[in-house]
Amino acid sequence: MGSNKEAAVTAVSLVLLVAITLVTYRPVYLADPNQPEWDYLWDDGGNFYQNKHLSPLSIDNIVWALKDGTIHSVYEPVSLVIKMILYAAIPRLFGITSIDAKMLRVINLSAHLVNVCIVFLVGKSLLVAANDYEFYEARVKGLIVLKEERLRALSRPSSSSTETEHSDVSAWLTDAKKALELLEIHQYIGVLGCWLGTALFAAHPLQAQLIGWASCMSYFFACTFALLSYWHYIRHRVQMRQWRRSKREVVGVDCKGIQRPKKGTG
């Protein structure tokens, strides 16, 4: 799968996942006369409208979050600082006076959308890391180039090759090209599996509690950082494997001109 095609597949997959998520949780942002207004739940007061440290965004409030930021016996300084930033930025961006109960659910849904996209990218990165598609594709293509050169050499009138050798090389090329097609199909099947798993994560009924309960906002932030750390780890492992492979190739090139000493020589 080429880089342009891979980017297109990834973009389409993410757009579909975002669409599924928005359709599933449309009551969060669409007005429905048959649905009661969003309200705060039992612990939302301490987390939001009763918490005087969320606004304004100041050094004193940030110091409080880092030093004493405990809500309902839970110490969550990073989440509190993020909430302070949201409380300062969202009213300015949307032209509202304050963040109400519905807007808190919209923030939760937005955070869930971010996590949905990262889950798909993590799964896709894990798929690539486990199967090493790029390496095998490049290796097969390199061998195809060598065999095609060999086939052209066998086809020259001055060549002393036999018909059997010519047919063997042609058969090998046919099988190699089929292998490339199967490798690409395997990639598409893997991406489809990642997409289906992410779609289940996006629209699972258990997510309704996290999105509909404003105080669960911290869980989305925790999930985001956990996914990003896992994604970074996978990418690091892939880069280290490519680095080790390039070092082996350099060592192999450097050692080609070295001759083994004969037995009995010092």
C-alpha positions in Angstrom: 0.0 0.0 0.0 1.6 3.3 -1.1 1.9 6.2 1.2 -0.8 8.3 -0.6 -3.2 5.4 -0.6 -2.5 4.7 3.0 -3.1 8.3 3.9 -6.4 8.3 2.0 -7.6 5.1 3.7 -6.7 6.5 7.1 -8.5 9.8 6.4 -11.7 8.0 5.2 -11.6 5.7 8.2 -11.3 8.6 10.6 -14.1 10.6 9.0 -16.5 7.5 9.2 -15.6 6.9 12.8 -16.3 10.6 13.7 -19.6 10.4 11.8 -20.7 7.2 13.6 -19.8 8.8 17.0 -21.7 12.0 16.3 -24.7 10.1 15.1 -24.7 7.8 18.1 -24.5 10.6 20.6 -26.5 13.3 18.8 -28.8 14.0 21.8 -25.7 15.7 23.4 -25.6 18.5 20.9 -29.0 18.5 19.2 -32.1 20.1 20.8 -34.9 17.7 21.4 -38.3 19.0 22.8 -39.0 15.5 24.2 -35.8 15.4 26.1 -35.4 17.2 29.5 -32.6 19.8 29.8 -29.2 18.6 30.8 -28.6 19.0 34.6 -25.8 18.4 37.0 -25.4 15.1 38.9 -24.5 14.5 42.5 -20.7 15.1 42.3 -20.7 17.7 39.5 -20.9 20.5 42.0 -17.5 19.9 43.6 -16.0 19.3 40.2 -17.5 22.3 38.4 -20.0 24.9 39.4 -19.0 24.9 43.1 -15.3 24.8 42.4 -14.1 28.5 42.6 -10.6 27.6 41.4 -11.6 26.8 37.8 -12.0 30.4 36.9 -10.2 32.6 36.3 -7.1 31.0 34.8 -4.4 32.3 37.1 -1.1 31.3 38.7 -2.7 31.0 42.1 -5.3 28.5 40.8 -2.7 26.5 38.9 -0.6 26.3 42.0 -3.6 25.2 44.0 -4.3 22.4 41.4 -0.7 21.2 41.5 -0.4 21.4 45.3 -3.9 20.8 46.8 -6.0 19.8 43.7 -8.1 17.1 45.4 -11.8 16.7 44.5 -13.8 14.1 46.4 -10.6 12.5 47.7 -9.2 12.3 44.2 -6.0 14.1 43.4 -6.1 15.1 39.7 -3.9 18.2 39.1 -3.4 17.8 35.3 -7.2 17.4 34.8 -7.9 20.5 36.9 -5.4 22.6 34.9 -7.0 21.4 31.6 -10.5 22.3 33.0 -9.2 25.8 33.9 -7.9 26.2 30.3 -11.3 25.1 28.9 -13.2 27.4 31.2 -11.1 30.3 30.0 -11.1 29.4 26.3 -14.5 28.1 25.5 -16.6 31.2 26.4 -14.4 33.3 24.2 -14.5 30.9 21.3 -18.3 30.4 21.3 -19.3 33.8 22.6 -21.0 32.5 25.8 -20.9 33.9 29.3 -20.2 30.6 31.1 -20.1 26.8 30.7 -23.4 25.1 31.5 -24.3 21.5 32.1 -24.9 20.8 28.4 -21.6 22.4 27.3 -19.8 20.0 29.7 -21.4 17.1 27.9 -20.3 18.6 24.6 -16.7 18.8 25.9 -16.9 15.1 27.0 -18.1 14.2 23.5 -15.3 16.1 21.9 -12.8 14.4 24.1 -14.3 11.1 23.2 -13.9 11.9 19.5 -10.3 12.6 20.1 -9.8 9.3 21.8 -11.7 7.5 19.1 -9.3 8.8 16.5 -6.2 7.9 18.6 -7.5 4.4 19.2 -7.7 3.8 15.5 -4.3 5.2 14.9 -2.8 3.1 17.8 -4.4 -0.1 16.4 -3.2 0.7 12.9 0.3 1.4 14.2 0.3 -1.9 16.1 -0.8 -3.7 13.0 2.0 -2.2 11.0 4.6 -2.9 13.7 3.5 -6.5 14.1 3.5 -7.4 10.4 6.3 -5.1 9.1 4.6 -4.5 5.8 7.0 -1.8 4.5 10.0 -4.1 4.9 8.5 -7.1 3.2 7.0 -5.0 0.4 10.3 -3.4 -0.3 12.1 -6.7 -0.1 9.8 -8.4 -2.6 9.9 -5.4 -4.9 13.7 -5.4 -4.9 13.7 -9.1 -5.7 11.3 -8.5 -8.5 13.6 -5.9 -10.0 16.5 -8.4 -9.9 14.4 -11.2 -11.5 13.2 -8.9 -14.2 16.7 -8.0 -15.1 17.6 -11.7 -15.1 14.6 -12.3 -17.4 15.7 -9.6 -19.8 19.2 -11.1 -19.9 17.8 -14.6 -20.6 15.7 -13.1 -23.4 18.6 -11.8 -25.3 19.6 -13.6 -28.5 23.1 -14.1 -27.3 22.0 -15.8 -24.1 22.6 -19.5 -23.7 19.7 -20.1 -21.3 17.3 -22.9 -21.6 13.6 -22.7 -22.0 13.1 -24.2 -18.5 15.2 -21.5 -16.9 13.3 -18.8 -18.7 9.9 -20.3 -17.6 11.1 -20.7 -14.0 12.0 -17.0 -13.7 8.7 -16.0 -15.3 6.7 -18.2 -12.9 8.7 -16.8 -10.0 7.8 -13.2 -11.1 4.1 -14.1 -11.4 4.1 -15.6 -7.9 5.9 -12.6 -6.5 3.5 -10.1 -7.9 0.6 -12.2 -6.6 2.3 -12.1 -3.2 2.4 -8.3 -3.3 -1.3 -8.3 -4.1 -2.0 -10.6 -1.2 0.1 -8.4 1.1 -1.9 -5.4 0.2 -5.2 -7.3 0.7 -3.8 -8.4 4.1 -3.2 -4.7 5.0 -6.8 -3.7 4.0 -8.2 -6.6 6.1 -6.1 -5.5 9.1 -7.2 -1.9 8.7 -10.8 -3.1 8.5 -10.3 -5.0 11.7 -8.9 -1.9 13.4 -11.8 0.1 12.1 -14.4 -2.3 13.4 -12.8 -2.5 16.8 -12.6 1.3 17.0 -16.2 1.6 15.9 -17.2 -0.7 18.8 -15.1 1.5 21.2 -16.8 4.7 19.8 -20.4 3.6 20.0 -20.4 1.1 22.9 -23.3 1.8 25.3 -20.9 2.1 28.3 -19.5 5.3 26.7 -22.9 6.9 27.3 -22.2 7.1 31.0 -18.8 8.8 30.5 -20.3 11.3 28.0 -23.5 12.0 29.9 -21.8 12.4 33.3 -19.9 15.6 33.4 -17.6 14.6 36.2 -16.2 11.8 34.1 -14.3 14.4 32.0 -11.1 13.5 33.8 -11.4 9.9 32.6 -11.2 11.1 29.0 -8.1 13.1 29.6 -6.5 10.1 31.4 -7.4 7.9 28.4 -6.0 10.4 26.0 -2.6 10.5 27.7 -2.5 6.7 28.1 -3.2 6.2 24.4 -0.7 8.8 23.3 2.0 7.1 25.4 1.2 3.7 24.0 1.2 5.1 20.4 4.6 6.8 21.1 6.0 3.5 22.4 4.9 1.6 19.3 6.4 4.1 17.0 9.6 4.1 19.0 9.8 0.3 18.7 9.3 0.5 14.9 12.0 3.2 14.6 14.4 1.2 16.7 13.9 -1.9 14.5 14.5 0.2 11.3 17.6 1.6 12.9 19.0 -1.8 13.9 18.2 -3.1 10.4 20.1 -0.1 8.7 23.1 -0.7 11.0 23.2 -4.4 9.9 23.1 -3.4 6.3 25.9 -0.9 6.8 28.0 -3.5 8.6 27.3 -6.0 5.8 28.4 -3.5 3.2 31.6 -2.7 5.1 32.5 -6.4 5.6 32.1 -7.4 1.9 35.7 -6.5 1.1 37.1 -8.3 4.1 38.6 -11.8 3.3 38.8 -14.5 5.8 42.3 -15.5 6.8 43.3 -18.9 5.6 43.9 -21.7 8.0 47.4 -21.8 9.3 48.1 -18.1 8.8 48.4 -15.6 11.6 
